[in-house]
Amino acid sequence: MIYRDSILDWAIIGGGIHGAYLANALIRHHVTRRSDLRIIDPNDESLAEWKRVTANVGMEYLRSPKVHHLDTDPLSLKHFARCRECSDDDFIFPNDRPSLGLFNEHADSVIEKAGLDELYIKGFAADIRLENDHAVIITEGDTIRARHVILAIGRSGALNWPGWARRAAADGAGICHVLEGSFCRDQIPKGGEIVVVGGGMSAVQTALSIADNNRHVTLLSPHSLRQNNYDSDPGWMGPKYLNQFRNISCYRKRRRVINKARNSGTITPDLKRELTKSQNRNKCGVTIDSVENCSVLTNDLMLLNLKSGETLAANHIVLATGYENRCPGGDLLNGLISNFHLTCSECGFPITDSSLRWHDRLFVSGALADLEVGPASQNIIGARMAAEKIVCK
Ligand SMILES: Cc1cc2nc3c(=O)[nH]c(=O)nc-3n(C[C@H](O)[C@H](O)[C@H](O)COP(=O)(O)OP(=O)(O)OC[C@H]3O[C@@H](n4cnc5c(N)ncnc54)[C@H](O)[C@@H]3O)c2cc1C
């Protein structure tokens, strides 16, 4: 294969939402030719991680509006829906949020049109060496050379498993994490009491999608359910807030601003209404409390001891506790940082220039670009924001 004998212009590590968007943008803006670009990802198909986690939580509509998608033209999804003669059910109020089905169909069509599947190299980048005029990417079966590398690795390797949950799993409890690769709905018992732990979108979507006539679900949230239409204020997608953000020279302060601006652990009002309906039908209950520890009586009967002193019995526990706050990338990132003296902030995330360049050969997107792109960096729109910086470098 051609990439084995030559040096590519660009290689993107990660074929998720960000990797696919960036590949499409590099081609569409004539930054590189298709033949000079590859996307490296361990999955069998593009967007595998996105499709898996959104299916796992039972998501029906995106939280983001219809102008946030995989194509470079913001109106592309709107035109796609019109050509498909989509029904009103394919968008939800407010902000015309698209159904997951429509979003995925559109994403697949963007990938097909740009021929991105042909650019995939299946593999997990275990190591990257940065040399004078190119980088060397090493996977289990390949060595790939490229003059520019973009890290678009998402957060999938860093799920948040609270300490009590780890201990319970080790004791044989029936417990799983809804964002885990191995998660499968069939592992949840068909009846009985299921406890879903978490208080954000994923937790409520999971609770609603598994509650039925035979299963009663208790949503165990550490805080009262807070409502917000957005992951962060739309002002964070443009100059309204970003101009001031970029003037902050202290990265510790930038992190504080990002954490405050993200509406973590909030749900959209439509989801709150669905939950109330489900509560009224006695399919779902909501308990505001936190777990102190979990006694495993048998592998399908657990007793959760809560901070309030109450107890909650569960036949199965589903964690919807999201990702850890630490920087993703594990050994790959640790190796890069120590071998090539790459700079990081106190929070462990990369400090890049304004083009998201971390090293002459290396760019970042998604979570890794937090400190430059701001609170929306991990969202779909964050891919467009990252592409604008990298493409205009
Ligand atoms: C349930 C859920 C719903 C969401 N809904 C929305 C929404 O409605 N709107 C919105 O804007 N955002 C949403 N988000 C946030 C965000 O848009 C998604 O998480 C999105 O998938 C992030 O894209 P990504 O490309 O950064 O990461 P991913 O989609 O996780 O892709 C990263 C890819 O990189 C691969 N990878 C990792 N390490 C390596 C390596 N070393 N070598 C090779 N490949 C590697 C992974 O296998 C993966 O395929 C949601 C997130 C979740 C979890």
Ligand as a Chemical Component Dictionary entry (heavy atoms), coordinates in Angstrom:
data_LIG
# 
_chem_comp.id                   LIG 
_chem_comp.type                 NON-POLYMER 
_chem_comp.pdbx_formal_charge   0 
_chem_comp.three_letter_code    LIG 
# 
loop_
_chem_comp_atom.comp_id 
_chem_comp_atom.atom_id 
_chem_comp_atom.alt_atom_id 
_chem_comp_atom.type_symbol 
_chem_comp_atom.charge 
_chem_comp_atom.model_Cartn_x 
_chem_comp_atom.model_Cartn_y 
_chem_comp_atom.model_Cartn_z 
_chem_comp_atom.pdbx_ordinal 
LIG C1  C1  C 0 -23.914 9.852  24.723 1  
LIG C2  C2  C 0 -23.307 11.103 24.128 2  
LIG C3  C3  C 0 -24.104 11.996 23.422 3  
LIG C4  C4  C 0 -23.547 13.153 22.873 4  
LIG N1  N1  N 0 -24.367 14.022 22.204 5  
LIG C5  C5  C 0 -23.850 15.148 21.673 6  
LIG C6  C6  C 0 -24.689 16.072 20.949 7  
LIG O1  O1  O 0 -25.902 15.871 20.812 8  
LIG N2  N2  N 0 -24.099 17.180 20.422 9  
LIG C7  C7  C 0 -22.759 17.435 20.553 10 
LIG O2  O2  O 0 -22.290 18.453 20.038 11 
LIG N3  N3  N 0 -21.957 16.594 21.237 12 
LIG C8  C8  C 0 -22.470 15.458 21.793 13 
LIG N4  N4  N 0 -21.634 14.594 22.492 14 
LIG C9  C9  C 0 -20.199 14.964 22.694 15 
LIG C10 C10 C 0 -19.299 14.670 21.484 16 
LIG O3  O3  O 0 -19.798 15.277 20.310 17 
LIG C11 C11 C 0 -19.114 13.204 21.193 18 
LIG O4  O4  O 0 -18.557 12.575 22.332 19 
LIG C12 C12 C 0 -18.199 12.929 19.987 20 
LIG O5  O5  O 0 -18.240 11.555 19.697 21 
LIG C13 C13 C 0 -16.744 13.374 20.215 22 
LIG O6  O6  O 0 -16.039 13.116 19.037 23 
LIG P1  P1  P 0 -14.490 12.694 19.032 24 
LIG O7  O7  O 0 -14.120 12.455 17.625 25 
LIG O8  O8  O 0 -13.710 13.675 19.827 26 
LIG O9  O9  O 0 -14.422 11.332 19.863 27 
LIG P2  P2  P 0 -14.930 9.858  19.462 28 
LIG O10 O10 O 0 -16.224 9.924  18.727 29 
LIG O11 O11 O 0 -14.869 9.080  20.731 30 
LIG O12 O12 O 0 -13.827 9.322  18.452 31 
LIG C14 C14 C 0 -12.486 9.138  18.828 32 
LIG C15 C15 C 0 -11.942 7.946  18.068 33 
LIG O13 O13 O 0 -10.533 7.870  18.291 34 
LIG C16 C16 C 0 -10.178 6.515  18.454 35 
LIG N5  N5  N 0 -8.885  6.429  19.172 36 
LIG C17 C17 C 0 -8.615  6.703  20.470 37 
LIG N6  N6  N 0 -7.310  6.502  20.738 38 
LIG C18 C18 C 0 -6.742  6.074  19.586 39 
LIG C19 C19 C 0 -5.421  5.668  19.210 40 
LIG N7  N7  N 0 -4.412  5.704  20.104 41 
LIG N8  N8  N 0 -5.196  5.263  17.931 42 
LIG C20 C20 C 0 -6.196  5.251  17.021 43 
LIG N9  N9  N 0 -7.468  5.638  17.318 44 
LIG C21 C21 C 0 -7.734  6.028  18.579 45 
LIG C22 C22 C 0 -11.339 5.921  19.233 46 
LIG O14 O14 O 0 -11.384 4.512  19.091 47 
LIG C23 C23 C 0 -12.528 6.620  18.538 48 
LIG O15 O15 O 0 -12.971 5.865  17.425 49 
LIG C24 C24 C 0 -22.158 13.439 23.038 50 
LIG C25 C25 C 0 -21.369 12.538 23.763 51 
LIG C26 C26 C 0 -21.924 11.381 24.296 52 
LIG C27 C27 C 0 -21.047 10.429 25.080 53 
# 
loop_
_chem_comp_bond.comp_id 
_chem_comp_bond.atom_id_1 
_chem_comp_bond.atom_id_2 
_chem_comp_bond.value_order 
_chem_comp_bond.pdbx_ordinal 
LIG C1  C2  SING 1  
LIG C2  C3  SING 2  
LIG C2  C26 DOUB 3  
LIG C3  C4  DOUB 4  
LIG C4  N1  SING 5  
LIG C4  C24 SING 6  
LIG N1  C5  DOUB 7  
LIG C5  C6  SING 8  
LIG C5  C8  SING 9  
LIG C6  O1  DOUB 10 
LIG C6  N2  SING 11 
LIG N2  C7  SING 12 
LIG C7  O2  DOUB 13 
LIG C7  N3  SING 14 
LIG N3  C8  DOUB 15 
LIG C8  N4  SING 16 
LIG N4  C9  SING 17 
LIG N4  C24 SING 18 
LIG C9  C10 SING 19 
LIG C10 O3  SING 20 
LIG C10 C11 SING 21 
LIG C11 O4  SING 22 
LIG C11 C12 SING 23 
LIG C12 O5  SING 24 
LIG C12 C13 SING 25 
LIG C13 O6  SING 26 
LIG O6  P1  SING 27 
LIG P1  O7  DOUB 28 
LIG P1  O8  SING 29 
LIG P1  O9  SING 30 
LIG O9  P2  SING 31 
LIG P2  O10 DOUB 32 
LIG P2  O11 SING 33 
LIG P2  O12 SING 34 
LIG O12 C14 SING 35 
LIG C14 C15 SING 36 
LIG C15 O13 SING 37 
LIG C15 C23 SING 38 
LIG O13 C16 SING 39 
LIG C16 N5  SING 40 
LIG C16 C22 SING 41 
LIG N5  C17 SING 42 
LIG N5  C21 SING 43 
LIG C17 N6  DOUB 44 
LIG N6  C18 SING 45 
LIG C18 C19 SING 46 
LIG C18 C21 DOUB 47 
LIG C19 N7  SING 48 
LIG C19 N8  DOUB 49 
LIG N8  C20 SING 50 
LIG C20 N9  DOUB 51 
LIG N9  C21 SING 52 
LIG C22 O14 SING 53 
LIG C22 C23 SING 54 
LIG C23 O15 SING 55 
LIG C24 C25 DOUB 56 
LIG C25 C26 SING 57 
LIG C26 C27 SING 58 
# 
